[in-house]
Amino acid sequence: MKPLSIVGLLLIVGGVAALAIGRFSYTTEEKVLELGPLVATADQEHTVHIPDIAGIIAVVAGLALVFVARRRA
């Protein structure tokens, strides 16, 4: 399989995943208070929204790369 086809397939899979999931969350630990040896922390959740247009563009670009790779063969 050509490298261009592999990149195209990865873009297609990533774009479909972005369209299906739409967002993902992760948690960070932040210091709230620090008094000498005592440290108080709090977990803060962050959410990242993936625009639908980004998923669509990734799928279309992946399809174009796969098509171009097959035409060169």
Predicted model as a PDB file, atoms N, CA, C, CB and O in Angstrom, pLDDT in the B-factor column:
MODEL        1                                                                  
ATOM      1  N   MET A   1       0.842  -1.172   0.000  1.00 75.00           N  
ATOM      2  CA  MET A   1       0.000   0.000   0.000  1.00 75.00           C  
ATOM      3  C   MET A   1       0.891   1.240   0.000  1.00 75.00           C  
ATOM      4  CB  MET A   1      -0.960  -0.005   1.217  1.00 75.00           C  
ATOM      5  O   MET A   1       1.891   1.286   0.716  1.00 75.00           O  
ATOM      6  N   LYS A   2       0.539   2.224  -0.784  1.00 88.00           N  
ATOM      7  CA  LYS A   2       1.346   3.435  -0.896  1.00 88.00           C  
ATOM      8  C   LYS A   2       1.151   4.342   0.319  1.00 88.00           C  
ATOM      9  CB  LYS A   2       0.994   4.192  -2.180  1.00 88.00           C  
ATOM     10  O   LYS A   2       0.087   4.337   0.937  1.00 88.00           O  
ATOM     11  N   PRO A   3       2.175   5.114   0.654  1.00 90.00           N  
ATOM     12  CA  PRO A   3       2.067   6.019   1.801  1.00 90.00           C  
ATOM     13  C   PRO A   3       0.924   7.023   1.658  1.00 90.00           C  
ATOM     14  CB  PRO A   3       3.370   6.763   1.989  1.00 90.00           C  
ATOM     15  O   PRO A   3       0.283   7.381   2.647  1.00 90.00           O  
ATOM     16  N   LEU A   4       0.669   7.474   0.440  1.00 91.00           N  
ATOM     17  CA  LEU A   4      -0.420   8.422   0.211  1.00 91.00           C  
ATOM     18  C   LEU A   4      -1.773   7.789   0.536  1.00 91.00           C  
ATOM     19  CB  LEU A   4      -0.403   8.917  -1.243  1.00 91.00           C  
ATOM     20  O   LEU A   4      -2.654   8.452   1.082  1.00 91.00           O  
ATOM     21  N   SER A   5      -1.934   6.531   0.207  1.00 93.00           N  
ATOM     22  CA  SER A   5      -3.169   5.816   0.528  1.00 93.00           C  
ATOM     23  C   SER A   5      -3.325   5.634   2.036  1.00 93.00           C  
ATOM     24  CB  SER A   5      -3.193   4.452  -0.171  1.00 93.00           C  
ATOM     25  O   SER A   5      -4.429   5.743   2.569  1.00 93.00           O  
ATOM     26  N   ILE A   6      -2.228   5.359   2.711  1.00 95.00           N  
ATOM     27  CA  ILE A   6      -2.281   5.171   4.167  1.00 95.00           C  
ATOM     28  C   ILE A   6      -2.693   6.470   4.848  1.00 95.00           C  
ATOM     29  CB  ILE A   6      -0.912   4.689   4.712  1.00 95.00           C  
ATOM     30  O   ILE A   6      -3.530   6.461   5.751  1.00 95.00           O  
ATOM     31  N   VAL A   7      -2.112   7.580   4.422  1.00 95.00           N  
ATOM     32  CA  VAL A   7      -2.480   8.880   4.994  1.00 95.00           C  
ATOM     33  C   VAL A   7      -3.950   9.175   4.707  1.00 95.00           C  
ATOM     34  CB  VAL A   7      -1.579  10.012   4.424  1.00 95.00           C  
ATOM     35  O   VAL A   7      -4.663   9.682   5.573  1.00 95.00           O  
ATOM     36  N   GLY A   8      -4.402   8.861   3.502  1.00 95.00           N  
ATOM     37  CA  GLY A   8      -5.801   9.070   3.154  1.00 95.00           C  
ATOM     38  C   GLY A   8      -6.738   8.247   4.022  1.00 95.00           C  
ATOM     39  O   GLY A   8      -7.763   8.748   4.485  1.00 95.00           O  
ATOM     40  N   LEU A   9      -6.390   6.991   4.241  1.00 96.00           N  
ATOM     41  CA  LEU A   9      -7.226   6.137   5.081  1.00 96.00           C  
ATOM     42  C   LEU A   9      -7.251   6.629   6.531  1.00 96.00           C  
ATOM     43  CB  LEU A   9      -6.725   4.691   5.027  1.00 96.00           C  
ATOM     44  O   LEU A   9      -8.293   6.587   7.184  1.00 96.00           O  
ATOM     45  N   LEU A  10      -6.099   7.098   7.034  1.00 97.00           N  
ATOM     46  CA  LEU A  10      -6.068   7.645   8.390  1.00 97.00           C  
ATOM     47  C   LEU A  10      -6.942   8.895   8.510  1.00 97.00           C  
ATOM     48  CB  LEU A  10      -4.627   7.973   8.795  1.00 97.00           C  
ATOM     49  O   LEU A  10      -7.620   9.089   9.519  1.00 97.00           O  
ATOM     50  N   LEU A  11      -6.925   9.737   7.482  1.00 97.00           N  
ATOM     51  CA  LEU A  11      -7.784  10.917   7.492  1.00 97.00           C  
ATOM     52  C   LEU A  11      -9.264  10.536   7.465  1.00 97.00           C  
ATOM     53  CB  LEU A  11      -7.456  11.816   6.305  1.00 97.00           C  
ATOM     54  O   LEU A  11     -10.080  11.153   8.149  1.00 97.00           O  
ATOM     55  N   ILE A  12      -9.603   9.529   6.682  1.00 97.00           N  
ATOM     56  CA  ILE A  12     -10.994   9.078   6.616  1.00 97.00           C  
ATOM     57  C   ILE A  12     -11.441   8.545   7.972  1.00 97.00           C  
ATOM     58  CB  ILE A  12     -11.165   7.995   5.531  1.00 97.00           C  
ATOM     59  O   ILE A  12     -12.510   8.910   8.461  1.00 97.00           O  
ATOM     60  N   VAL A  13     -10.638   7.691   8.574  1.00 97.00           N  
ATOM     61  CA  VAL A  13     -10.986   7.120   9.881  1.00 97.00           C  
ATOM     62  C   VAL A  13     -11.082   8.218  10.939  1.00 97.00           C  
ATOM     63  CB  VAL A  13      -9.944   6.060  10.306  1.00 97.00           C  
ATOM     64  O   VAL A  13     -12.011   8.226  11.746  1.00 97.00           O  
ATOM     65  N   GLY A  14     -10.127   9.139  10.934  1.00 95.00           N  
ATOM     66  CA  GLY A  14     -10.159  10.240  11.899  1.00 95.00           C  
ATOM     67  C   GLY A  14     -11.353  11.152  11.704  1.00 95.00           C  
ATOM     68  O   GLY A  14     -11.956  11.606  12.676  1.00 95.00           O  
ATOM     69  N   GLY A  15     -11.702  11.426  10.446  1.00 96.00           N  
ATOM     70  CA  GLY A  15     -12.856  12.270  10.163  1.00 96.00           C  
ATOM     71  C   GLY A  15     -14.162  11.629  10.582  1.00 96.00           C  
ATOM     72  O   GLY A  15     -15.034  12.294  11.141  1.00 96.00           O  
ATOM     73  N   VAL A  16     -14.303  10.333  10.315  1.00 96.00           N  
ATOM     74  CA  VAL A  16     -15.516   9.621  10.731  1.00 96.00           C  
ATOM     75  C   VAL A  16     -15.604   9.573  12.254  1.00 96.00           C  
ATOM     76  CB  VAL A  16     -15.535   8.187  10.146  1.00 96.00           C  
ATOM     77  O   VAL A  16     -16.685   9.732  12.820  1.00 96.00           O  
ATOM     78  N   ALA A  17     -14.477   9.356  12.911  1.00 95.00           N  
ATOM     79  CA  ALA A  17     -14.470   9.342  14.383  1.00 95.00           C  
ATOM     80  C   ALA A  17     -14.844  10.712  14.933  1.00 95.00           C  
ATOM     81  CB  ALA A  17     -13.082   8.916  14.919  1.00 95.00           C  
ATOM     82  O   ALA A  17     -15.592  10.807  15.907  1.00 95.00           O  
ATOM     83  N   ALA A  18     -14.334  11.769  14.320  1.00 94.00           N  
ATOM     84  CA  ALA A  18     -14.661  13.126  14.771  1.00 94.00           C  
ATOM     85  C   ALA A  18     -16.147  13.411  14.595  1.00 94.00           C  
ATOM     86  CB  ALA A  18     -13.830  14.167  14.001  1.00 94.00           C  
ATOM     87  O   ALA A  18     -16.763  14.046  15.451  1.00 94.00           O  
ATOM     88  N   LEU A  19     -16.719  12.951  13.505  1.00 95.00           N  
ATOM     89  CA  LEU A  19     -18.146  13.155  13.285  1.00 95.00           C  
ATOM     90  C   LEU A  19     -18.984  12.326  14.250  1.00 95.00           C  
ATOM     91  CB  LEU A  19     -18.511  12.809  11.851  1.00 95.00           C  
ATOM     92  O   LEU A  19     -20.035  12.778  14.704  1.00 95.00           O  
ATOM     93  N   ALA A  20     -18.528  11.121  14.565  1.00 95.00           N  
ATOM     94  CA  ALA A  20     -19.300  10.247  15.447  1.00 95.00           C  
ATOM     95  C   ALA A  20     -19.216  10.698  16.904  1.00 95.00           C  
ATOM     96  CB  ALA A  20     -18.810   8.809  15.321  1.00 95.00           C  
ATOM     97  O   ALA A  20     -20.222  10.689  17.613  1.00 95.00           O  
ATOM     98  N   ILE A  21     -18.034  11.088  17.350  1.00 94.00           N  
ATOM     99  CA  ILE A  21     -17.839  11.436  18.757  1.00 94.00           C  
ATOM    100  C   ILE A  21     -18.223  12.893  19.014  1.00 94.00           C  
ATOM    101  CB  ILE A  21     -16.379  11.190  19.175  1.00 94.00           C  
ATOM    102  O   ILE A  21     -19.002  13.175  19.925  1.00 94.00           O  
ATOM    103  N   GLY A  22     -17.690  13.811  18.230  1.00 92.00           N  
ATOM    104  CA  GLY A  22     -18.050  15.211  18.349  1.00 92.00           C  
ATOM    105  C   GLY A  22     -17.322  16.002  19.418  1.00 92.00           C  
ATOM    106  O   GLY A  22     -17.163  17.214  19.272  1.00 92.00           O  
ATOM    107  N   ARG A  23     -16.879  15.371  20.475  1.00 94.00           N  
ATOM    108  CA  ARG A  23     -16.141  16.049  21.534  1.00 94.00           C  
ATOM    109  C   ARG A  23     -15.426  15.022  22.404  1.00 94.00           C  
ATOM    110  CB  ARG A  23     -17.086  16.923  22.390  1.00 94.00           C  
ATOM    111  O   ARG A  23     -15.769  13.840  22.410  1.00 94.00           O  
ATOM    112  N   PHE A  24     -14.425  15.502  23.137  1.00 92.00           N  
ATOM    113  CA  PHE A  24     -13.779  14.634  24.109  1.00 92.00           C  
ATOM    114  C   PHE A  24     -13.403  15.472  25.321  1.00 92.00           C  
ATOM    115  CB  PHE A  24     -12.527  13.931  23.500  1.00 92.00           C  
ATOM    116  O   PHE A  24     -13.239  16.689  25.226  1.00 92.00           O  
ATOM    117  N   SER A  25     -13.270  14.813  26.448  1.00 96.00           N  
ATOM    118  CA  SER A  25     -12.975  15.499  27.703  1.00 96.00           C  
ATOM    119  C   SER A  25     -11.700  14.932  28.315  1.00 96.00           C  
ATOM    120  CB  SER A  25     -14.156  15.368  28.694  1.00 96.00           C  
ATOM    121  O   SER A  25     -11.358  13.765  28.120  1.00 96.00           O  
ATOM    122  N   TYR A  26     -11.017  15.778  29.047  1.00 96.00           N  
ATOM    123  CA  TYR A  26      -9.862  15.330  29.814  1.00 96.00           C  
ATOM    124  C   TYR A  26      -9.834  16.102  31.133  1.00 96.00           C  
ATOM    125  CB  TYR A  26      -8.532  15.533  29.008  1.00 96.00           C  
ATOM    126  O   TYR A  26     -10.433  17.171  31.249  1.00 96.00           O  
ATOM    127  N   THR A  27      -9.138  15.555  32.116  1.00 97.00           N  
ATOM    128  CA  THR A  27      -9.105  16.137  33.451  1.00 97.00           C  
ATOM    129  C   THR A  27      -7.681  16.537  33.809  1.00 97.00           C  
ATOM    130  CB  THR A  27      -9.667  15.151  34.491  1.00 97.00           C  
ATOM    131  O   THR A  27      -6.728  15.800  33.555  1.00 97.00           O  
ATOM    132  N   THR A  28      -7.556  17.721  34.406  1.00 97.00           N  
ATOM    133  CA  THR A  28      -6.256  18.178  34.906  1.00 97.00           C  
ATOM    134  C   THR A  28      -6.372  18.430  36.400  1.00 97.00           C  
ATOM    135  CB  THR A  28      -5.780  19.466  34.160  1.00 97.00           C  
ATOM    136  O   THR A  28      -7.452  18.717  36.918  1.00 97.00           O  
ATOM    137  N   GLU A  29      -5.251  18.320  37.074  1.00 96.00           N  
ATOM    138  CA  GLU A  29      -5.205  18.573  38.508  1.00 96.00           C  
ATOM    139  C   GLU A  29      -4.515  19.910  38.733  1.00 96.00           C  
ATOM    140  CB  GLU A  29      -4.467  17.424  39.268  1.00 96.00           C  
ATOM    141  O   GLU A  29      -3.392  20.121  38.275  1.00 96.00           O  
ATOM    142  N   GLU A  30      -5.193  20.817  39.441  1.00 95.00           N  
ATOM    143  CA  GLU A  30      -4.644  22.150  39.666  1.00 95.00           C  
ATOM    144  C   GLU A  30      -4.521  22.434  41.159  1.00 95.00           C  
ATOM    145  CB  GLU A  30      -5.523  23.215  38.992  1.00 95.00           C  
ATOM    146  O   GLU A  30      -5.346  21.989  41.957  1.00 95.00           O  
ATOM    147  N   LYS A  31      -3.480  23.181  41.526  1.00 93.00           N  
ATOM    148  CA  LYS A  31      -3.307  23.588  42.918  1.00 93.00           C  
ATOM    149  C   LYS A  31      -4.332  24.667  43.244  1.00 93.00           C  
ATOM    150  CB  LYS A  31      -1.856  24.099  43.181  1.00 93.00           C  
ATOM    151  O   LYS A  31      -4.478  25.643  42.508  1.00 93.00           O  
ATOM    152  N   VAL A  32      -5.038  24.480  44.351  1.00 92.00           N  
ATOM    153  CA  VAL A  32      -6.002  25.469  44.796  1.00 92.00           C  
ATOM    154  C   VAL A  32      -5.409  26.298  45.929  1.00 92.00           C  
ATOM    155  CB  VAL A  32      -7.308  24.794  45.244  1.00 92.00           C  
ATOM    156  O   VAL A  32      -5.588  27.514  45.989  1.00 92.00           O  
ATOM    157  N   LEU A  33      -4.697  25.612  46.830  1.00 93.00           N  
ATOM    158  CA  LEU A  33      -4.148  26.277  48.003  1.00 93.00           C  
ATOM    159  C   LEU A  33      -2.840  25.600  48.384  1.00 93.00           C  
ATOM    160  CB  LEU A  33      -5.155  26.248  49.187  1.00 93.00           C  
ATOM    161  O   LEU A  33      -2.733  24.374  48.359  1.00 93.00           O  
ATOM    162  N   GLU A  34      -1.848  26.409  48.735  1.00 92.00           N  
ATOM    163  CA  GLU A  34      -0.565  25.856  49.170  1.00 92.00           C  
ATOM    164  C   GLU A  34      -0.123  26.605  50.427  1.00 92.00           C  
ATOM    165  CB  GLU A  34       0.521  25.965  48.034  1.00 92.00           C  
ATOM    166  O   GLU A  34       0.235  27.782  50.369  1.00 92.00           O  
ATOM    167  N   LEU A  35      -0.153  25.914  51.549  1.00 91.00           N  
ATOM    168  CA  LEU A  35       0.270  26.472  52.835  1.00 91.00           C  
ATOM    169  C   LEU A  35       1.388  25.607  53.392  1.00 91.00           C  
ATOM    170  CB  LEU A  35      -0.923  26.555  53.841  1.00 91.00           C  
ATOM    171  O   LEU A  35       1.142  24.579  54.022  1.00 91.00           O  
ATOM    172  N   GLY A  36       2.610  26.036  53.153  1.00 89.00           N  
ATOM    173  CA  GLY A  36       3.757  25.267  53.631  1.00 89.00           C  
ATOM    174  C   GLY A  36       3.760  23.885  52.998  1.00 89.00           C  
ATOM    175  O   GLY A  36       3.724  23.760  51.774  1.00 89.00           O  
ATOM    176  N   PRO A  37       3.804  22.820  53.848  1.00 91.00           N  
ATOM    177  CA  PRO A  37       3.822  21.457  53.305  1.00 91.00           C  
ATOM    178  C   PRO A  37       2.435  20.954  52.879  1.00 91.00           C  
ATOM    179  CB  PRO A  37       4.403  20.512  54.334  1.00 91.00           C  
ATOM    180  O   PRO A  37       2.326  19.897  52.258  1.00 91.00           O  
ATOM    181  N   LEU A  38       1.389  21.698  53.206  1.00 93.00           N  
ATOM    182  CA  LEU A  38       0.035  21.280  52.839  1.00 93.00           C  
ATOM    183  C   LEU A  38      -0.332  21.854  51.469  1.00 93.00           C  
ATOM    184  CB  LEU A  38      -0.992  21.735  53.913  1.00 93.00           C  
ATOM    185  O   LEU A  38      -0.171  23.047  51.211  1.00 93.00           O  
ATOM    186  N   VAL A  39      -0.823  20.979  50.608  1.00 93.00           N  
ATOM    187  CA  VAL A  39      -1.229  21.401  49.271  1.00 93.00           C  
ATOM    188  C   VAL A  39      -2.629  20.865  49.005  1.00 93.00           C  
ATOM    189  CB  VAL A  39      -0.220  20.903  48.185  1.00 93.00           C  
ATOM    190  O   VAL A  39      -2.888  19.671  49.154  1.00 93.00           O  
ATOM    191  N   ALA A  40      -3.515  21.750  48.615  1.00 95.00           N  
ATOM    192  CA  ALA A  40      -4.876  21.345  48.251  1.00 95.00           C  
ATOM    193  C   ALA A  40      -5.005  21.441  46.729  1.00 95.00           C  
ATOM    194  CB  ALA A  40      -5.960  22.242  48.973  1.00 95.00           C  
ATOM    195  O   ALA A  40      -4.648  22.452  46.125  1.00 95.00           O  
ATOM    196  N   THR A  41      -5.516  20.382  46.132  1.00 95.00           N  
ATOM    197  CA  THR A  41      -5.682  20.359  44.678  1.00 95.00           C  
ATOM    198  C   THR A  41      -7.142  20.084  44.331  1.00 95.00           C  
ATOM    199  CB  THR A  41      -4.759  19.290  44.034  1.00 95.00           C  
ATOM    200  O   THR A  41      -7.919  19.580  45.142  1.00 95.00           O  
ATOM    201  N   ALA A  42      -7.477  20.431  43.112  1.00 96.00           N  
ATOM    202  CA  ALA A  42      -8.826  20.171  42.607  1.00 96.00           C  
ATOM    203  C   ALA A  42      -8.710  19.663  41.182  1.00 96.00           C  
ATOM    204  CB  ALA A  42      -9.723  21.452  42.674  1.00 96.00           C  
ATOM    205  O   ALA A  42      -7.869  20.125  40.411  1.00 96.00           O  
ATOM    206  N   ASP A  43      -9.555  18.717  40.845  1.00 97.00           N  
ATOM    207  CA  ASP A  43      -9.607  18.207  39.478  1.00 97.00           C  
ATOM    208  C   ASP A  43     -10.526  19.102  38.654  1.00 97.00           C  
ATOM    209  CB  ASP A  43     -10.099  16.727  39.448  1.00 97.00           C  
ATOM    210  O   ASP A  43     -11.639  19.422  39.071  1.00 97.00           O  
ATOM    211  N   GLN A  44     -10.047  19.499  37.486  1.00 96.00           N  
ATOM    212  CA  GLN A  44     -10.848  20.335  36.614  1.00 96.00           C  
ATOM    213  C   GLN A  44     -11.011  19.624  35.278  1.00 96.00           C  
ATOM    214  CB  GLN A  44     -10.204  21.736  36.431  1.00 96.00           C  
ATOM    215  O   GLN A  44     -10.028  19.207  34.665  1.00 96.00           O  
ATOM    216  N   GLU A  45     -12.245  19.490  34.832  1.00 97.00           N  
ATOM    217  CA  GLU A  45     -12.529  18.794  33.575  1.00 97.00           C  
ATOM    218  C   GLU A  45     -12.603  19.810  32.438  1.00 97.00           C  
ATOM    219  CB  GLU A  45     -13.856  17.983  33.674  1.00 97.00           C  
ATOM    220  O   GLU A  45     -13.249  20.852  32.553  1.00 97.00           O  
ATOM    221  N   HIS A  46     -11.932  19.483  31.349  1.00 96.00           N  
ATOM    222  CA  HIS A  46     -11.929  20.321  30.152  1.00 96.00           C  
ATOM    223  C   HIS A  46     -12.601  19.537  29.026  1.00 96.00           C  
ATOM    224  CB  HIS A  46     -10.467  20.751  29.755  1.00 96.00           C  
ATOM    225  O   HIS A  46     -12.379  18.335  28.879  1.00 96.00           O  
ATOM    226  N   THR A  47     -13.413  20.217  28.243  1.00 96.00           N  
ATOM    227  CA  THR A  47     -14.081  19.586  27.117  1.00 96.00           C  
ATOM    228  C   THR A  47     -13.652  20.278  25.836  1.00 96.00           C  
ATOM    229  CB  THR A  47     -15.618  19.632  27.283  1.00 96.00           C  
ATOM    230  O   THR A  47     -13.675  21.506  25.752  1.00 96.00           O  
ATOM    231  N   VAL A  48     -13.261  19.496  24.835  1.00 95.00           N  
ATOM    232  CA  VAL A  48     -12.869  20.016  23.534  1.00 95.00           C  
ATOM    233  C   VAL A  48     -13.931  19.588  22.523  1.00 95.00           C  
ATOM    234  CB  VAL A  48     -11.440  19.506  23.116  1.00 95.00           C  
ATOM    235  O   VAL A  48     -14.170  18.397  22.327  1.00 95.00           O  
ATOM    236  N   HIS A  49     -14.561  20.569  21.890  1.00 96.00           N  
ATOM    237  CA  HIS A  49     -15.575  20.296  20.877  1.00 96.00           C  
ATOM    238  C   HIS A  49     -14.906  20.267  19.503  1.00 96.00           C  
ATOM    239  CB  HIS A  49     -16.714  21.362  20.922  1.00 96.00           C  
ATOM    240  O   HIS A  49     -14.112  21.147  19.171  1.00 96.00           O  
ATOM    241  N   ILE A  50     -15.232  19.255  18.714  1.00 94.00           N  
ATOM    242  CA  ILE A  50     -14.684  19.115  17.366  1.00 94.00           C  
ATOM    243  C   ILE A  50     -15.765  19.563  16.383  1.00 94.00           C  
ATOM    244  CB  ILE A  50     -14.221  17.630  17.077  1.00 94.00           C  
ATOM    245  O   ILE A  50     -16.829  18.948  16.319  1.00 94.00           O  
ATOM    246  N   PRO A  51     -15.507  20.625  15.618  1.00 95.00           N  
ATOM    247  CA  PRO A  51     -16.517  21.096  14.673  1.00 95.00           C  
ATOM    248  C   PRO A  51     -16.822  20.030  13.605  1.00 95.00           C  
ATOM    249  CB  PRO A  51     -16.045  22.401  14.003  1.00 95.00           C  
ATOM    250  O   PRO A  51     -15.933  19.302  13.163  1.00 95.00           O  
ATOM    251  N   ASP A  52     -18.081  19.960  13.211  1.00 95.00           N  
ATOM    252  CA  ASP A  52     -18.475  18.994  12.189  1.00 95.00           C  
ATOM    253  C   ASP A  52     -17.740  19.235  10.872  1.00 95.00           C  
ATOM    254  CB  ASP A  52     -19.980  19.056  11.963  1.00 95.00           C  
ATOM    255  O   ASP A  52     -17.396  18.289  10.163  1.00 95.00           O  
ATOM    256  N   ILE A  53     -17.503  20.499  10.554  1.00 96.00           N  
ATOM    257  CA  ILE A  53     -16.833  20.817   9.285  1.00 96.00           C  
ATOM    258  C   ILE A  53     -15.421  20.238   9.256  1.00 96.00           C  
ATOM    259  CB  ILE A  53     -16.782  22.342   9.067  1.00 96.00           C  
ATOM    260  O   ILE A  53     -14.930  19.873   8.188  1.00 96.00           O  
ATOM    261  N   ALA A  54     -14.760  20.148  10.413  1.00 95.00           N  
ATOM    262  CA  ALA A  54     -13.412  19.563  10.459  1.00 95.00           C  
ATOM    263  C   ALA A  54     -13.463  18.078  10.106  1.00 95.00           C  
ATOM    264  CB  ALA A  54     -12.779  19.758  11.859  1.00 95.00           C  
ATOM    265  O   ALA A  54     -12.600  17.587   9.379  1.00 95.00           O  
ATOM    266  N   GLY A  55     -14.459  17.363  10.612  1.00 95.00           N  
ATOM    267  CA  GLY A  55     -14.615  15.949  10.276  1.00 95.00           C  
ATOM    268  C   GLY A  55     -14.930  15.751   8.801  1.00 95.00           C  
ATOM    269  O   GLY A  55     -14.400  14.842   8.161  1.00 95.00           O  
ATOM    270  N   ILE A  56     -15.798  16.610   8.263  1.00 96.00           N  
ATOM    271  CA  ILE A  56     -16.171  16.508   6.847  1.00 96.00           C  
ATOM    272  C   ILE A  56     -14.958  16.779   5.962  1.00 96.00           C  
ATOM    273  CB  ILE A  56     -17.314  17.498   6.508  1.00 96.00           C  
ATOM    274  O   ILE A  56     -14.723  16.067   4.986  1.00 96.00           O  
ATOM    275  N   ILE A  57     -14.190  17.811   6.309  1.00 97.00           N  
ATOM    276  CA  ILE A  57     -12.999  18.142   5.515  1.00 97.00           C  
ATOM    277  C   ILE A  57     -11.983  17.005   5.570  1.00 97.00           C  
ATOM    278  CB  ILE A  57     -12.357  19.453   6.018  1.00 97.00           C  
ATOM    279  O   ILE A  57     -11.349  16.698   4.561  1.00 97.00           O  
ATOM    280  N   ALA A  58     -11.822  16.382   6.725  1.00 97.00           N  
ATOM    281  CA  ALA A  58     -10.874  15.269   6.856  1.00 97.00           C  
ATOM    282  C   ALA A  58     -11.302  14.086   5.992  1.00 97.00           C  
ATOM    283  CB  ALA A  58     -10.755  14.831   8.329  1.00 97.00           C  
ATOM    284  O   ALA A  58     -10.464  13.459   5.343  1.00 97.00           O  
ATOM    285  N   VAL A  59     -12.588  13.778   5.978  1.00 97.00           N  
ATOM    286  CA  VAL A  59     -13.085  12.663   5.160  1.00 97.00           C  
ATOM    287  C   VAL A  59     -12.892  12.964   3.676  1.00 97.00           C  
ATOM    288  CB  VAL A  59     -14.578  12.388   5.459  1.00 97.00           C  
ATOM    289  O   VAL A  59     -12.431  12.104   2.926  1.00 97.00           O  
ATOM    290  N   VAL A  60     -13.239  14.169   3.250  1.00 97.00           N  
ATOM    291  CA  VAL A  60     -13.109  14.535   1.828  1.00 97.00           C  
ATOM    292  C   VAL A  60     -11.642  14.539   1.414  1.00 97.00           C  
ATOM    293  CB  VAL A  60     -13.744  15.926   1.558  1.00 97.00           C  
ATOM    294  O   VAL A  60     -11.304  14.050   0.336  1.00 97.00           O  
ATOM    295  N   ALA A  61     -10.770  15.083   2.253  1.00 97.00           N  
ATOM    296  CA  ALA A  61      -9.335  15.094   1.931  1.00 97.00           C  
ATOM    297  C   ALA A  61      -8.785  13.670   1.878  1.00 97.00           C  
ATOM    298  CB  ALA A  61      -8.550  15.929   2.971  1.00 97.00           C  
ATOM    299  O   ALA A  61      -7.968  13.357   1.012  1.00 97.00           O  
ATOM    300  N   GLY A  62      -9.217  12.814   2.784  1.00 96.00           N  
ATOM    301  CA  GLY A  62      -8.780  11.419   2.764  1.00 96.00           C  
ATOM    302  C   GLY A  62      -9.229  10.700   1.509  1.00 96.00           C  
ATOM    303  O   GLY A  62      -8.457   9.956   0.903  1.00 96.00           O  
ATOM    304  N   LEU A  63     -10.481  10.921   1.114  1.00 96.00           N  
ATOM    305  CA  LEU A  63     -10.971  10.306  -0.127  1.00 96.00           C  
ATOM    306  C   LEU A  63     -10.182  10.797  -1.338  1.00 96.00           C  
ATOM    307  CB  LEU A  63     -12.465  10.607  -0.320  1.00 96.00           C  
ATOM    308  O   LEU A  63      -9.875  10.020  -2.241  1.00 96.00           O  
ATOM    309  N   ALA A  64      -9.857  12.085  -1.352  1.00 96.00           N  
ATOM    310  CA  ALA A  64      -9.075  12.637  -2.462  1.00 96.00           C  
ATOM    311  C   ALA A  64      -7.680  12.011  -2.509  1.00 96.00           C  
ATOM    312  CB  ALA A  64      -8.966  14.171  -2.332  1.00 96.00           C  
ATOM    313  O   ALA A  64      -7.184  11.685  -3.587  1.00 96.00           O  
ATOM    314  N   LEU A  65      -7.048  11.842  -1.351  1.00 95.00           N  
ATOM    315  CA  LEU A  65      -5.712  11.240  -1.327  1.00 95.00           C  
ATOM    316  C   LEU A  65      -5.741   9.781  -1.790  1.00 95.00           C  
ATOM    317  CB  LEU A  65      -5.119  11.327   0.084  1.00 95.00           C  
ATOM    318  O   LEU A  65      -4.853   9.343  -2.522  1.00 95.00           O  
ATOM    319  N   VAL A  66      -6.751   9.039  -1.367  1.00 94.00           N  
ATOM    320  CA  VAL A  66      -6.868   7.642  -1.805  1.00 94.00           C  
ATOM    321  C   VAL A  66      -7.098   7.586  -3.306  1.00 94.00           C  
ATOM    322  CB  VAL A  66      -8.017   6.922  -1.059  1.00 94.00           C  
ATOM    323  O   VAL A  66      -6.517   6.748  -3.995  1.00 94.00           O  
ATOM    324  N   PHE A  67      -7.942   8.471  -3.811  1.00 94.00           N  
ATOM    325  CA  PHE A  67      -8.225   8.504  -5.252  1.00 94.00           C  
ATOM    326  C   PHE A  67      -6.967   8.844  -6.051  1.00 94.00           C  
ATOM    327  CB  PHE A  67      -9.336   9.527  -5.558  1.00 94.00           C  
ATOM    328  O   PHE A  67      -6.685   8.207  -7.067  1.00 94.00           O  
ATOM    329  N   VAL A  68      -6.214   9.841  -5.598  1.00 93.00           N  
ATOM    330  CA  VAL A  68      -4.989  10.251  -6.292  1.00 93.00           C  
ATOM    331  C   VAL A  68      -3.951   9.117  -6.255  1.00 93.00           C  
ATOM    332  CB  VAL A  68      -4.404  11.543  -5.649  1.00 93.00           C  
ATOM    333  O   VAL A  68      -3.265   8.873  -7.247  1.00 93.00           O  
ATOM    334  N   ALA A  69      -3.841   8.438  -5.133  1.00 90.00           N  
ATOM    335  CA  ALA A  69      -2.869   7.334  -5.012  1.00 90.00           C  
ATOM    336  C   ALA A  69      -3.231   6.191  -5.953  1.00 90.00           C  
ATOM    337  CB  ALA A  69      -2.809   6.817  -3.554  1.00 90.00           C  
ATOM    338  O   ALA A  69      -2.340   5.557  -6.519  1.00 90.00           O  
ATOM    339  N   ARG A  70      -4.509   5.919  -6.127  1.00 88.00           N  
ATOM    340  CA  ARG A  70      -4.917   4.829  -7.020  1.00 88.00           C  
ATOM    341  C   ARG A  70      -4.732   5.209  -8.492  1.00 88.00           C  
ATOM    342  CB  ARG A  70      -6.381   4.450  -6.759  1.00 88.00           C  
ATOM    343  O   ARG A  70      -4.429   4.358  -9.329  1.00 88.00           O  
ATOM    344  N   ARG A  71      -4.919   6.501  -8.797  1.00 86.00           N  
ATOM    345  CA  ARG A  71      -4.747   6.939 -10.187  1.00 86.00           C  
ATOM    346  C   ARG A  71      -3.282   6.879 -10.598  1.00 86.00           C  
ATOM    347  CB  ARG A  71      -5.288   8.365 -10.374  1.00 86.00           C  
ATOM    348  O   ARG A  71      -2.988   6.664 -11.774  1.00 86.00           O  
ATOM    349  N   ARG A  72      -2.358   7.064  -9.664  1.00 80.00           N  
ATOM    350  CA  ARG A  72      -0.934   7.047  -9.987  1.00 80.00           C  
ATOM    351  C   ARG A  72      -0.423   5.623 -10.193  1.00 80.00           C  
ATOM    352  CB  ARG A  72      -0.135   7.732  -8.881  1.00 80.00           C  
ATOM    353  O   ARG A  72       0.621   5.428 -10.816  1.00 80.00           O  
ATOM    354  N   ALA A  73      -1.130   4.646  -9.690  1.00 65.00           N  
ATOM    355  CA  ALA A  73      -0.666   3.261  -9.764  1.00 65.00           C  
ATOM    356  C   ALA A  73      -0.784   2.692 -11.150  1.00 65.00           C  
ATOM    357  CB  ALA A  73      -1.433   2.403  -8.806  1.00 65.00           C  
ATOM    358  O   ALA A  73      -0.433   1.534 -11.374  1.00 65.00           O  
TER     359      ALA A  73                                                      
ENDMDL                                                                          
END                                                                             
